[in-house]
Amino acid sequence: MPRRIPSSDSPIWWSNDDQDGDPFDIDISNDDGATWIPALTFSDIGYPIESWSAQDIDIAAAIAPEPVTAAMRFRFSVADPVGSASVDEAGVDAVKIFQVDCGQTFSPCDLNEDGALDLDDYAIFADCLAGPDVTDPPGGCAGEYFLRADLDPDGDVDLRDFNVCSANLAAGQ
């Protein structure tokens, strides 16, 4: 299957009347909002006043080494420092979440993407097998392999993923 990169694309509006450095932050959470990772920050200094701009965020790169999960959330915030009298305006419109097809096609279980289904792939899968509802890679499993090993994709690597992988390994595909 083609390797895919989760991304976000949306128009962003940002305006500040006095160009005093107020931030407009976009944060991403992969644990339903329990923790937040900064993905993109706009400062009004040097940014065109009162304008829309298209913004694309490579979600996986923005939160690395944390994994992409089924519990992803975005948070948008604008801050005006205490004592500042500026007027800040921010908007987000038509948010799109999508996956970019990287072109190369691999078997779902070719976890090291070397073009061969073999015991190396099984060893990677075994290192990433963490159980149901475990959304963080266990020790010994790189985050990118954890994402690839989640074959059903429900945010964890468990026996359902093992069944998919073992069937593919047995069939040599």
Chimera marker file (.cmm) of the C-alpha trace (Angstrom):
<marker_set name="trace">
<marker id="1" x="0.000" y="0.000" z="0.000" r="1" g="1" b="0" radius="0.5"/>
<marker id="2" x="1.274" y="3.521" z="-0.626" r="1" g="1" b="0" radius="0.5"/>
<marker id="3" x="2.957" y="5.206" z="2.324" r="1" g="1" b="0" radius="0.5"/>
<marker id="4" x="0.894" y="8.218" z="3.361" r="1" g="1" b="0" radius="0.5"/>
<marker id="5" x="1.729" y="11.369" z="5.307" r="1" g="1" b="0" radius="0.5"/>
<marker id="6" x="-1.079" y="12.950" z="7.356" r="1" g="1" b="0" radius="0.5"/>
<marker id="7" x="-1.323" y="16.694" z="6.677" r="1" g="1" b="0" radius="0.5"/>
<marker id="8" x="-3.545" y="19.667" z="7.342" r="1" g="1" b="0" radius="0.5"/>
<marker id="9" x="-4.351" y="22.533" z="5.001" r="1" g="1" b="0" radius="0.5"/>
<marker id="10" x="-6.456" y="25.592" z="5.755" r="1" g="1" b="0" radius="0.5"/>
<marker id="11" x="-6.677" y="29.325" z="5.162" r="1" g="1" b="0" radius="0.5"/>
<marker id="12" x="-5.584" y="31.355" z="8.197" r="1" g="1" b="0" radius="0.5"/>
<marker id="13" x="-6.589" y="34.981" z="8.901" r="1" g="1" b="0" radius="0.5"/>
<marker id="14" x="-4.282" y="37.052" z="11.089" r="1" g="1" b="0" radius="0.5"/>
<marker id="15" x="-4.504" y="40.723" z="11.947" r="1" g="1" b="0" radius="0.5"/>
<marker id="16" x="-2.971" y="42.890" z="14.666" r="1" g="1" b="0" radius="0.5"/>
<marker id="17" x="-3.368" y="46.635" z="14.695" r="1" g="1" b="0" radius="0.5"/>
<marker id="18" x="-0.056" y="47.606" z="16.300" r="1" g="1" b="0" radius="0.5"/>
<marker id="19" x="2.484" y="44.960" z="15.198" r="1" g="1" b="0" radius="0.5"/>
<marker id="20" x="3.675" y="44.347" z="18.782" r="1" g="1" b="0" radius="0.5"/>
<marker id="21" x="4.579" y="40.655" z="18.493" r="1" g="1" b="0" radius="0.5"/>
<marker id="22" x="1.357" y="39.049" z="19.708" r="1" g="1" b="0" radius="0.5"/>
<marker id="23" x="1.411" y="35.319" z="18.873" r="1" g="1" b="0" radius="0.5"/>
<marker id="24" x="-1.169" y="33.236" z="17.022" r="1" g="1" b="0" radius="0.5"/>
<marker id="25" x="-0.418" y="29.603" z="17.906" r="1" g="1" b="0" radius="0.5"/>
<marker id="26" x="-1.579" y="26.344" z="16.363" r="1" g="1" b="0" radius="0.5"/>
<marker id="27" x="-0.988" y="23.357" z="18.643" r="1" g="1" b="0" radius="0.5"/>
<marker id="28" x="-1.643" y="19.667" z="18.010" r="1" g="1" b="0" radius="0.5"/>
<marker id="29" x="-2.532" y="16.964" z="20.525" r="1" g="1" b="0" radius="0.5"/>
<marker id="30" x="-2.350" y="13.235" z="19.830" r="1" g="1" b="0" radius="0.5"/>
<marker id="31" x="-3.926" y="12.266" z="23.183" r="1" g="1" b="0" radius="0.5"/>
<marker id="32" x="-7.358" y="13.909" z="23.007" r="1" g="1" b="0" radius="0.5"/>
<marker id="33" x="-6.092" y="17.212" z="24.448" r="1" g="1" b="0" radius="0.5"/>
<marker id="34" x="-4.252" y="15.930" z="27.531" r="1" g="1" b="0" radius="0.5"/>
<marker id="35" x="-0.980" y="17.396" z="26.183" r="1" g="1" b="0" radius="0.5"/>
<marker id="36" x="-0.256" y="19.869" z="23.375" r="1" g="1" b="0" radius="0.5"/>
<marker id="37" x="2.650" y="20.173" z="20.934" r="1" g="1" b="0" radius="0.5"/>
<marker id="38" x="3.334" y="23.528" z="19.193" r="1" g="1" b="0" radius="0.5"/>
<marker id="39" x="2.922" y="23.065" z="15.435" r="1" g="1" b="0" radius="0.5"/>
<marker id="40" x="2.961" y="26.598" z="14.023" r="1" g="1" b="0" radius="0.5"/>
<marker id="41" x="3.273" y="30.110" z="15.464" r="1" g="1" b="0" radius="0.5"/>
<marker id="42" x="2.577" y="33.373" z="13.701" r="1" g="1" b="0" radius="0.5"/>
<marker id="43" x="3.929" y="36.625" z="15.028" r="1" g="1" b="0" radius="0.5"/>
<marker id="44" x="2.463" y="39.793" z="13.641" r="1" g="1" b="0" radius="0.5"/>
<marker id="45" x="5.935" y="41.296" z="13.241" r="1" g="1" b="0" radius="0.5"/>
<marker id="46" x="6.682" y="41.243" z="9.533" r="1" g="1" b="0" radius="0.5"/>
<marker id="47" x="3.417" y="39.461" z="8.777" r="1" g="1" b="0" radius="0.5"/>
<marker id="48" x="1.061" y="41.244" z="6.377" r="1" g="1" b="0" radius="0.5"/>
<marker id="49" x="-1.661" y="43.088" z="8.259" r="1" g="1" b="0" radius="0.5"/>
<marker id="50" x="-5.217" y="41.808" z="7.802" r="1" g="1" b="0" radius="0.5"/>
<marker id="51" x="-4.614" y="38.983" z="5.388" r="1" g="1" b="0" radius="0.5"/>
<marker id="52" x="-5.541" y="35.392" z="4.666" r="1" g="1" b="0" radius="0.5"/>
<marker id="53" x="-2.764" y="32.929" z="3.916" r="1" g="1" b="0" radius="0.5"/>
<marker id="54" x="-2.860" y="29.250" z="3.039" r="1" g="1" b="0" radius="0.5"/>
<marker id="55" x="-1.055" y="27.104" z="5.609" r="1" g="1" b="0" radius="0.5"/>
<marker id="56" x="-0.029" y="23.469" z="5.286" r="1" g="1" b="0" radius="0.5"/>
<marker id="57" x="1.131" y="21.475" z="8.306" r="1" g="1" b="0" radius="0.5"/>
<marker id="58" x="2.851" y="18.096" z="7.992" r="1" g="1" b="0" radius="0.5"/>
<marker id="59" x="1.194" y="16.665" z="11.102" r="1" g="1" b="0" radius="0.5"/>
<marker id="60" x="3.581" y="13.743" z="11.562" r="1" g="1" b="0" radius="0.5"/>
<marker id="61" x="6.644" y="16.007" z="11.315" r="1" g="1" b="0" radius="0.5"/>
<marker id="62" x="5.105" y="18.649" z="13.594" r="1" g="1" b="0" radius="0.5"/>
<marker id="63" x="4.547" y="16.210" z="16.453" r="1" g="1" b="0" radius="0.5"/>
<marker id="64" x="7.561" y="13.913" z="15.903" r="1" g="1" b="0" radius="0.5"/>
<marker id="65" x="8.695" y="11.798" z="17.673" r="1" g="1" b="0" radius="0.5"/>
<marker id="66" x="5.143" y="11.415" z="19.015" r="1" g="1" b="0" radius="0.5"/>
<marker id="67" x="2.861" y="9.180" z="16.885" r="1" g="1" b="0" radius="0.5"/>
<marker id="68" x="-0.199" y="10.188" z="14.912" r="1" g="1" b="0" radius="0.5"/>
<marker id="69" x="-3.216" y="8.612" z="16.655" r="1" g="1" b="0" radius="0.5"/>
<marker id="70" x="-6.985" y="8.436" z="16.352" r="1" g="1" b="0" radius="0.5"/>
<marker id="71" x="-7.221" y="11.014" z="19.180" r="1" g="1" b="0" radius="0.5"/>
<marker id="72" x="-5.730" y="13.987" z="17.274" r="1" g="1" b="0" radius="0.5"/>
<marker id="73" x="-6.932" y="17.506" z="18.157" r="1" g="1" b="0" radius="0.5"/>
<marker id="74" x="-6.020" y="21.019" z="16.971" r="1" g="1" b="0" radius="0.5"/>
<marker id="75" x="-5.999" y="24.088" z="19.224" r="1" g="1" b="0" radius="0.5"/>
<marker id="76" x="-5.879" y="27.663" z="17.937" r="1" g="1" b="0" radius="0.5"/>
<marker id="77" x="-5.022" y="30.516" z="20.308" r="1" g="1" b="0" radius="0.5"/>
<marker id="78" x="-4.207" y="34.211" z="20.117" r="1" g="1" b="0" radius="0.5"/>
<marker id="79" x="-2.575" y="35.997" z="23.036" r="1" g="1" b="0" radius="0.5"/>
<marker id="80" x="-2.422" y="39.681" z="23.820" r="1" g="1" b="0" radius="0.5"/>
<marker id="81" x="0.167" y="40.302" z="26.563" r="1" g="1" b="0" radius="0.5"/>
<marker id="82" x="-1.024" y="41.919" z="29.787" r="1" g="1" b="0" radius="0.5"/>
<marker id="83" x="-1.002" y="45.683" z="29.453" r="1" g="1" b="0" radius="0.5"/>
<marker id="84" x="-1.197" y="45.635" z="25.669" r="1" g="1" b="0" radius="0.5"/>
<marker id="85" x="-4.049" y="47.516" z="24.087" r="1" g="1" b="0" radius="0.5"/>
<marker id="86" x="-3.786" y="46.000" z="20.640" r="1" g="1" b="0" radius="0.5"/>
<marker id="87" x="-6.647" y="44.466" z="18.701" r="1" g="1" b="0" radius="0.5"/>
<marker id="88" x="-5.840" y="40.921" z="17.566" r="1" g="1" b="0" radius="0.5"/>
<marker id="89" x="-8.000" y="39.039" z="15.086" r="1" g="1" b="0" radius="0.5"/>
<marker id="90" x="-7.485" y="35.468" z="13.984" r="1" g="1" b="0" radius="0.5"/>
<marker id="91" x="-9.548" y="33.053" z="11.957" r="1" g="1" b="0" radius="0.5"/>
<marker id="92" x="-9.340" y="29.562" z="10.566" r="1" g="1" b="0" radius="0.5"/>
<marker id="93" x="-11.545" y="28.412" z="7.721" r="1" g="1" b="0" radius="0.5"/>
<marker id="94" x="-12.148" y="25.208" z="5.764" r="1" g="1" b="0" radius="0.5"/>
<marker id="95" x="-9.684" y="22.992" z="7.643" r="1" g="1" b="0" radius="0.5"/>
<marker id="96" x="-8.787" y="19.903" z="5.624" r="1" g="1" b="0" radius="0.5"/>
<marker id="97" x="-7.059" y="16.844" z="7.048" r="1" g="1" b="0" radius="0.5"/>
<marker id="98" x="-5.667" y="14.526" z="4.403" r="1" g="1" b="0" radius="0.5"/>
<marker id="99" x="-2.902" y="12.087" z="3.617" r="1" g="1" b="0" radius="0.5"/>
<marker id="100" x="-0.304" y="12.702" z="0.941" r="1" g="1" b="0" radius="0.5"/>
<marker id="101" x="0.460" y="9.680" z="-1.211" r="1" g="1" b="0" radius="0.5"/>
<marker id="102" x="4.226" y="9.376" z="-1.459" r="1" g="1" b="0" radius="0.5"/>
<marker id="103" x="4.060" y="7.256" z="-4.607" r="1" g="1" b="0" radius="0.5"/>
<marker id="104" x="6.133" y="4.238" z="-3.578" r="1" g="1" b="0" radius="0.5"/>
<marker id="105" x="4.011" y="1.155" z="-2.985" r="1" g="1" b="0" radius="0.5"/>
<marker id="106" x="4.937" y="-1.302" z="-0.240" r="1" g="1" b="0" radius="0.5"/>
<marker id="107" x="3.208" y="-4.272" z="1.298" r="1" g="1" b="0" radius="0.5"/>
<marker id="108" x="1.460" y="-3.236" z="4.523" r="1" g="1" b="0" radius="0.5"/>
<marker id="109" x="3.842" y="-5.460" z="6.496" r="1" g="1" b="0" radius="0.5"/>
<marker id="110" x="7.056" y="-4.317" z="4.810" r="1" g="1" b="0" radius="0.5"/>
<marker id="111" x="7.720" y="-2.189" z="7.868" r="1" g="1" b="0" radius="0.5"/>
<marker id="112" x="11.319" y="-1.331" z="6.956" r="1" g="1" b="0" radius="0.5"/>
<marker id="113" x="10.255" y="-0.588" z="3.355" r="1" g="1" b="0" radius="0.5"/>
<marker id="114" x="13.094" y="-2.572" z="1.794" r="1" g="1" b="0" radius="0.5"/>
<marker id="115" x="10.773" y="-4.248" z="-0.721" r="1" g="1" b="0" radius="0.5"/>
<marker id="116" x="10.952" y="-7.668" z="0.948" r="1" g="1" b="0" radius="0.5"/>
<marker id="117" x="8.655" y="-9.292" z="3.497" r="1" g="1" b="0" radius="0.5"/>
<marker id="118" x="10.962" y="-11.136" z="5.816" r="1" g="1" b="0" radius="0.5"/>
<marker id="119" x="11.946" y="-11.778" z="9.422" r="1" g="1" b="0" radius="0.5"/>
<marker id="120" x="13.342" y="-8.234" z="9.699" r="1" g="1" b="0" radius="0.5"/>
<marker id="121" x="9.776" y="-6.945" z="9.290" r="1" g="1" b="0" radius="0.5"/>
<marker id="122" x="8.488" y="-9.460" z="11.821" r="1" g="1" b="0" radius="0.5"/>
<marker id="123" x="11.154" y="-8.339" z="14.335" r="1" g="1" b="0" radius="0.5"/>
<marker id="124" x="10.126" y="-4.693" z="13.902" r="1" g="1" b="0" radius="0.5"/>
<marker id="125" x="6.482" y="-5.649" z="14.375" r="1" g="1" b="0" radius="0.5"/>
<marker id="126" x="7.295" y="-7.645" z="17.520" r="1" g="1" b="0" radius="0.5"/>
<marker id="127" x="9.133" y="-4.621" z="18.975" r="1" g="1" b="0" radius="0.5"/>
<marker id="128" x="6.078" y="-2.416" z="18.309" r="1" g="1" b="0" radius="0.5"/>
<marker id="129" x="3.412" y="-4.817" z="19.600" r="1" g="1" b="0" radius="0.5"/>
<marker id="130" x="2.065" y="-2.972" z="22.650" r="1" g="1" b="0" radius="0.5"/>
<marker id="131" x="-1.537" y="-4.107" z="23.042" r="1" g="1" b="0" radius="0.5"/>
<marker id="132" x="-4.979" y="-2.555" z="22.697" r="1" g="1" b="0" radius="0.5"/>
<marker id="133" x="-5.389" y="1.144" z="23.509" r="1" g="1" b="0" radius="0.5"/>
<marker id="134" x="-1.622" y="1.694" z="23.920" r="1" g="1" b="0" radius="0.5"/>
<marker id="135" x="-0.995" y="4.654" z="21.623" r="1" g="1" b="0" radius="0.5"/>
<marker id="136" x="2.678" y="5.293" z="22.407" r="1" g="1" b="0" radius="0.5"/>
<marker id="137" x="5.487" y="3.177" z="20.965" r="1" g="1" b="0" radius="0.5"/>
<marker id="138" x="7.012" y="0.811" z="23.520" r="1" g="1" b="0" radius="0.5"/>
<marker id="139" x="10.752" y="0.934" z="24.224" r="1" g="1" b="0" radius="0.5"/>
<marker id="140" x="12.671" y="-0.492" z="21.280" r="1" g="1" b="0" radius="0.5"/>
<marker id="141" x="10.075" y="0.616" z="18.716" r="1" g="1" b="0" radius="0.5"/>
<marker id="142" x="10.750" y="3.745" z="16.651" r="1" g="1" b="0" radius="0.5"/>
<marker id="143" x="7.738" y="6.041" z="16.237" r="1" g="1" b="0" radius="0.5"/>
<marker id="144" x="7.673" y="5.686" z="12.440" r="1" g="1" b="0" radius="0.5"/>
<marker id="145" x="7.575" y="1.878" z="12.755" r="1" g="1" b="0" radius="0.5"/>
<marker id="146" x="4.780" y="2.102" z="15.332" r="1" g="1" b="0" radius="0.5"/>
<marker id="147" x="2.684" y="4.095" z="12.831" r="1" g="1" b="0" radius="0.5"/>
<marker id="148" x="3.390" y="1.579" z="10.066" r="1" g="1" b="0" radius="0.5"/>
<marker id="149" x="2.652" y="-1.418" z="12.313" r="1" g="1" b="0" radius="0.5"/>
<marker id="150" x="-0.814" y="-0.052" z="13.166" r="1" g="1" b="0" radius="0.5"/>
<marker id="151" x="-2.325" y="-1.871" z="10.193" r="1" g="1" b="0" radius="0.5"/>
<marker id="152" x="-6.010" y="-1.543" z="11.096" r="1" g="1" b="0" radius="0.5"/>
<marker id="153" x="-5.354" y="1.858" z="11.843" r="1" g="1" b="0" radius="0.5"/>
<marker id="154" x="-6.920" y="2.422" z="15.249" r="1" g="1" b="0" radius="0.5"/>
<marker id="155" x="-3.986" y="4.133" z="16.979" r="1" g="1" b="0" radius="0.5"/>
<marker id="156" x="-2.466" y="1.058" z="18.650" r="1" g="1" b="0" radius="0.5"/>
<marker id="157" x="-0.490" y="-2.048" z="17.675" r="1" g="1" b="0" radius="0.5"/>
<marker id="158" x="-2.270" y="-5.125" z="18.979" r="1" g="1" b="0" radius="0.5"/>
<marker id="159" x="-3.363" y="-8.642" z="17.973" r="1" g="1" b="0" radius="0.5"/>
<marker id="160" x="-5.680" y="-7.306" z="15.265" r="1" g="1" b="0" radius="0.5"/>
<marker id="161" x="-2.640" y="-5.754" z="13.586" r="1" g="1" b="0" radius="0.5"/>
<marker id="162" x="-0.682" y="-8.974" z="14.163" r="1" g="1" b="0" radius="0.5"/>
<marker id="163" x="-3.387" y="-10.968" z="12.345" r="1" g="1" b="0" radius="0.5"/>
<marker id="164" x="-3.193" y="-8.645" z="9.329" r="1" g="1" b="0" radius="0.5"/>
<marker id="165" x="0.597" y="-8.773" z="9.303" r="1" g="1" b="0" radius="0.5"/>
<marker id="166" x="0.924" y="-12.529" z="9.788" r="1" g="1" b="0" radius="0.5"/>
<marker id="167" x="-1.562" y="-13.187" z="6.962" r="1" g="1" b="0" radius="0.5"/>
<marker id="168" x="0.475" y="-10.923" z="4.663" r="1" g="1" b="0" radius="0.5"/>
<marker id="169" x="3.778" y="-12.490" z="5.714" r="1" g="1" b="0" radius="0.5"/>
<marker id="170" x="2.394" y="-16.002" z="5.138" r="1" g="1" b="0" radius="0.5"/>
<marker id="171" x="1.131" y="-14.985" z="1.690" r="1" g="1" b="0" radius="0.5"/>
<marker id="172" x="4.407" y="-13.217" z="0.881" r="1" g="1" b="0" radius="0.5"/>
<marker id="173" x="2.670" y="-9.933" z="0.120" r="1" g="1" b="0" radius="0.5"/>
<link id1="1" id2="2" r="1" g="1" b="0" radius="0.2"/>
<link id1="2" id2="3" r="1" g="1" b="0" radius="0.2"/>
<link id1="3" id2="4" r="1" g="1" b="0" radius="0.2"/>
<link id1="4" id2="5" r="1" g="1" b="0" radius="0.2"/>
<link id1="5" id2="6" r="1" g="1" b="0" radius="0.2"/>
<link id1="6" id2="7" r="1" g="1" b="0" radius="0.2"/>
<link id1="7" id2="8" r="1" g="1" b="0" radius="0.2"/>
<link id1="8" id2="9" r="1" g="1" b="0" radius="0.2"/>
<link id1="9" id2="10" r="1" g="1" b="0" radius="0.2"/>
<link id1="10" id2="11" r="1" g="1" b="0" radius="0.2"/>
<link id1="11" id2="12" r="1" g="1" b="0" radius="0.2"/>
<link id1="12" id2="13" r="1" g="1" b="0" radius="0.2"/>
<link id1="13" id2="14" r="1" g="1" b="0" radius="0.2"/>
<link id1="14" id2="15" r="1" g="1" b="0" radius="0.2"/>
<link id1="15" id2="16" r="1" g="1" b="0" radius="0.2"/>
<link id1="16" id2="17" r="1" g="1" b="0" radius="0.2"/>
<link id1="17" id2="18" r="1" g="1" b="0" radius="0.2"/>
<link id1="18" id2="19" r="1" g="1" b="0" radius="0.2"/>
<link id1="19" id2="20" r="1" g="1" b="0" radius="0.2"/>
<link id1="20" id2="21" r="1" g="1" b="0" radius="0.2"/>
<link id1="21" id2="22" r="1" g="1" b="0" radius="0.2"/>
<link id1="22" id2="23" r="1" g="1" b="0" radius="0.2"/>
<link id1="23" id2="24" r="1" g="1" b="0" radius="0.2"/>
<link id1="24" id2="25" r="1" g="1" b="0" radius="0.2"/>
<link id1="25" id2="26" r="1" g="1" b="0" radius="0.2"/>
<link id1="26" id2="27" r="1" g="1" b="0" radius="0.2"/>
<link id1="27" id2="28" r="1" g="1" b="0" radius="0.2"/>
<link id1="28" id2="29" r="1" g="1" b="0" radius="0.2"/>
<link id1="29" id2="30" r="1" g="1" b="0" radius="0.2"/>
<link id1="30" id2="31" r="1" g="1" b="0" radius="0.2"/>
<link id1="31" id2="32" r="1" g="1" b="0" radius="0.2"/>
<link id1="32" id2="33" r="1" g="1" b="0" radius="0.2"/>
<link id1="33" id2="34" r="1" g="1" b="0" radius="0.2"/>
<link id1="34" id2="35" r="1" g="1" b="0" radius="0.2"/>
<link id1="35" id2="36" r="1" g="1" b="0" radius="0.2"/>
<link id1="36" id2="37" r="1" g="1" b="0" radius="0.2"/>
<link id1="37" id2="38" r="1" g="1" b="0" radius="0.2"/>
<link id1="38" id2="39" r="1" g="1" b="0" radius="0.2"/>
<link id1="39" id2="40" r="1" g="1" b="0" radius="0.2"/>
<link id1="40" id2="41" r="1" g="1" b="0" radius="0.2"/>
<link id1="41" id2="42" r="1" g="1" b="0" radius="0.2"/>
<link id1="42" id2="43" r="1" g="1" b="0" radius="0.2"/>
<link id1="43" id2="44" r="1" g="1" b="0" radius="0.2"/>
<link id1="44" id2="45" r="1" g="1" b="0" radius="0.2"/>
<link id1="45" id2="46" r="1" g="1" b="0" radius="0.2"/>
<link id1="46" id2="47" r="1" g="1" b="0" radius="0.2"/>
<link id1="47" id2="48" r="1" g="1" b="0" radius="0.2"/>
<link id1="48" id2="49" r="1" g="1" b="0" radius="0.2"/>
<link id1="49" id2="50" r="1" g="1" b="0" radius="0.2"/>
<link id1="50" id2="51" r="1" g="1" b="0" radius="0.2"/>
<link id1="51" id2="52" r="1" g="1" b="0" radius="0.2"/>
<link id1="52" id2="53" r="1" g="1" b="0" radius="0.2"/>
<link id1="53" id2="54" r="1" g="1" b="0" radius="0.2"/>
<link id1="54" id2="55" r="1" g="1" b="0" radius="0.2"/>
<link id1="55" id2="56" r="1" g="1" b="0" radius="0.2"/>
<link id1="56" id2="57" r="1" g="1" b="0" radius="0.2"/>
<link id1="57" id2="58" r="1" g="1" b="0" radius="0.2"/>
<link id1="58" id2="59" r="1" g="1" b="0" radius="0.2"/>
<link id1="59" id2="60" r="1" g="1" b="0" radius="0.2"/>
<link id1="60" id2="61" r="1" g="1" b="0" radius="0.2"/>
<link id1="61" id2="62" r="1" g="1" b="0" radius="0.2"/>
<link id1="62" id2="63" r="1" g="1" b="0" radius="0.2"/>
<link id1="63" id2="64" r="1" g="1" b="0" radius="0.2"/>
<link id1="64" id2="65" r="1" g="1" b="0" radius="0.2"/>
<link id1="65" id2="66" r="1" g="1" b="0" radius="0.2"/>
<link id1="66" id2="67" r="1" g="1" b="0" radius="0.2"/>
<link id1="67" id2="68" r="1" g="1" b="0" radius="0.2"/>
<link id1="68" id2="69" r="1" g="1" b="0" radius="0.2"/>
<link id1="69" id2="70" r="1" g="1" b="0" radius="0.2"/>
<link id1="70" id2="71" r="1" g="1" b="0" radius="0.2"/>
<link id1="71" id2="72" r="1" g="1" b="0" radius="0.2"/>
<link id1="72" id2="73" r="1" g="1" b="0" radius="0.2"/>
<link id1="73" id2="74" r="1" g="1" b="0" radius="0.2"/>
<link id1="74" id2="75" r="1" g="1" b="0" radius="0.2"/>
<link id1="75" id2="76" r="1" g="1" b="0" radius="0.2"/>
<link id1="76" id2="77" r="1" g="1" b="0" radius="0.2"/>
<link id1="77" id2="78" r="1" g="1" b="0" radius="0.2"/>
<link id1="78" id2="79" r="1" g="1" b="0" radius="0.2"/>
<link id1="79" id2="80" r="1" g="1" b="0" radius="0.2"/>
<link id1="80" id2="81" r="1" g="1" b="0" radius="0.2"/>
<link id1="81" id2="82" r="1" g="1" b="0" radius="0.2"/>
<link id1="82" id2="83" r="1" g="1" b="0" radius="0.2"/>
<link id1="83" id2="84" r="1" g="1" b="0" radius="0.2"/>
<link id1="84" id2="85" r="1" g="1" b="0" radius="0.2"/>
<link id1="85" id2="86" r="1" g="1" b="0" radius="0.2"/>
<link id1="86" id2="87" r="1" g="1" b="0" radius="0.2"/>
<link id1="87" id2="88" r="1" g="1" b="0" radius="0.2"/>
<link id1="88" id2="89" r="1" g="1" b="0" radius="0.2"/>
<link id1="89" id2="90" r="1" g="1" b="0" radius="0.2"/>
<link id1="90" id2="91" r="1" g="1" b="0" radius="0.2"/>
<link id1="91" id2="92" r="1" g="1" b="0" radius="0.2"/>
<link id1="92" id2="93" r="1" g="1" b="0" radius="0.2"/>
<link id1="93" id2="94" r="1" g="1" b="0" radius="0.2"/>
<link id1="94" id2="95" r="1" g="1" b="0" radius="0.2"/>
<link id1="95" id2="96" r="1" g="1" b="0" radius="0.2"/>
<link id1="96" id2="97" r="1" g="1" b="0" radius="0.2"/>
<link id1="97" id2="98" r="1" g="1" b="0" radius="0.2"/>
<link id1="98" id2="99" r="1" g="1" b="0" radius="0.2"/>
<link id1="99" id2="100" r="1" g="1" b="0" radius="0.2"/>
<link id1="100" id2="101" r="1" g="1" b="0" radius="0.2"/>
<link id1="101" id2="102" r="1" g="1" b="0" radius="0.2"/>
<link id1="102" id2="103" r="1" g="1" b="0" radius="0.2"/>
<link id1="103" id2="104" r="1" g="1" b="0" radius="0.2"/>
<link id1="104" id2="105" r="1" g="1" b="0" radius="0.2"/>
<link id1="105" id2="106" r="1" g="1" b="0" radius="0.2"/>
<link id1="106" id2="107" r="1" g="1" b="0" radius="0.2"/>
<link id1="107" id2="108" r="1" g="1" b="0" radius="0.2"/>
<link id1="108" id2="109" r="1" g="1" b="0" radius="0.2"/>
<link id1="109" id2="110" r="1" g="1" b="0" radius="0.2"/>
<link id1="110" id2="111" r="1" g="1" b="0" radius="0.2"/>
<link id1="111" id2="112" r="1" g="1" b="0" radius="0.2"/>
<link id1="112" id2="113" r="1" g="1" b="0" radius="0.2"/>
<link id1="113" id2="114" r="1" g="1" b="0" radius="0.2"/>
<link id1="114" id2="115" r="1" g="1" b="0" radius="0.2"/>
<link id1="115" id2="116" r="1" g="1" b="0" radius="0.2"/>
<link id1="116" id2="117" r="1" g="1" b="0" radius="0.2"/>
<link id1="117" id2="118" r="1" g="1" b="0" radius="0.2"/>
<link id1="118" id2="119" r="1" g="1" b="0" radius="0.2"/>
<link id1="119" id2="120" r="1" g="1" b="0" radius="0.2"/>
<link id1="120" id2="121" r="1" g="1" b="0" radius="0.2"/>
<link id1="121" id2="122" r="1" g="1" b="0" radius="0.2"/>
<link id1="122" id2="123" r="1" g="1" b="0" radius="0.2"/>
<link id1="123" id2="124" r="1" g="1" b="0" radius="0.2"/>
<link id1="124" id2="125" r="1" g="1" b="0" radius="0.2"/>
<link id1="125" id2="126" r="1" g="1" b="0" radius="0.2"/>
<link id1="126" id2="127" r="1" g="1" b="0" radius="0.2"/>
<link id1="127" id2="128" r="1" g="1" b="0" radius="0.2"/>
<link id1="128" id2="129" r="1" g="1" b="0" radius="0.2"/>
<link id1="129" id2="130" r="1" g="1" b="0" radius="0.2"/>
<link id1="130" id2="131" r="1" g="1" b="0" radius="0.2"/>
<link id1="131" id2="132" r="1" g="1" b="0" radius="0.2"/>
<link id1="132" id2="133" r="1" g="1" b="0" radius="0.2"/>
<link id1="133" id2="134" r="1" g="1" b="0" radius="0.2"/>
<link id1="134" id2="135" r="1" g="1" b="0" radius="0.2"/>
<link id1="135" id2="136" r="1" g="1" b="0" radius="0.2"/>
<link id1="136" id2="137" r="1" g="1" b="0" radius="0.2"/>
<link id1="137" id2="138" r="1" g="1" b="0" radius="0.2"/>
<link id1="138" id2="139" r="1" g="1" b="0" radius="0.2"/>
<link id1="139" id2="140" r="1" g="1" b="0" radius="0.2"/>
<link id1="140" id2="141" r="1" g="1" b="0" radius="0.2"/>
<link id1="141" id2="142" r="1" g="1" b="0" radius="0.2"/>
<link id1="142" id2="143" r="1" g="1" b="0" radius="0.2"/>
<link id1="143" id2="144" r="1" g="1" b="0" radius="0.2"/>
<link id1="144" id2="145" r="1" g="1" b="0" radius="0.2"/>
<link id1="145" id2="146" r="1" g="1" b="0" radius="0.2"/>
<link id1="146" id2="147" r="1" g="1" b="0" radius="0.2"/>
<link id1="147" id2="148" r="1" g="1" b="0" radius="0.2"/>
<link id1="148" id2="149" r="1" g="1" b="0" radius="0.2"/>
<link id1="149" id2="150" r="1" g="1" b="0" radius="0.2"/>
<link id1="150" id2="151" r="1" g="1" b="0" radius="0.2"/>
<link id1="151" id2="152" r="1" g="1" b="0" radius="0.2"/>
<link id1="152" id2="153" r="1" g="1" b="0" radius="0.2"/>
<link id1="153" id2="154" r="1" g="1" b="0" radius="0.2"/>
<link id1="154" id2="155" r="1" g="1" b="0" radius="0.2"/>
<link id1="155" id2="156" r="1" g="1" b="0" radius="0.2"/>
<link id1="156" id2="157" r="1" g="1" b="0" radius="0.2"/>
<link id1="157" id2="158" r="1" g="1" b="0" radius="0.2"/>
<link id1="158" id2="159" r="1" g="1" b="0" radius="0.2"/>
<link id1="159" id2="160" r="1" g="1" b="0" radius="0.2"/>
<link id1="160" id2="161" r="1" g="1" b="0" radius="0.2"/>
<link id1="161" id2="162" r="1" g="1" b="0" radius="0.2"/>
<link id1="162" id2="163" r="1" g="1" b="0" radius="0.2"/>
<link id1="163" id2="164" r="1" g="1" b="0" radius="0.2"/>
<link id1="164" id2="165" r="1" g="1" b="0" radius="0.2"/>
<link id1="165" id2="166" r="1" g="1" b="0" radius="0.2"/>
<link id1="166" id2="167" r="1" g="1" b="0" radius="0.2"/>
<link id1="167" id2="168" r="1" g="1" b="0" radius="0.2"/>
<link id1="168" id2="169" r="1" g="1" b="0" radius="0.2"/>
<link id1="169" id2="170" r="1" g="1" b="0" radius="0.2"/>
<link id1="170" id2="171" r="1" g="1" b="0" radius="0.2"/>
<link id1="171" id2="172" r="1" g="1" b="0" radius="0.2"/>
<link id1="172" id2="173" r="1" g="1" b="0" radius="0.2"/>
</marker_set>
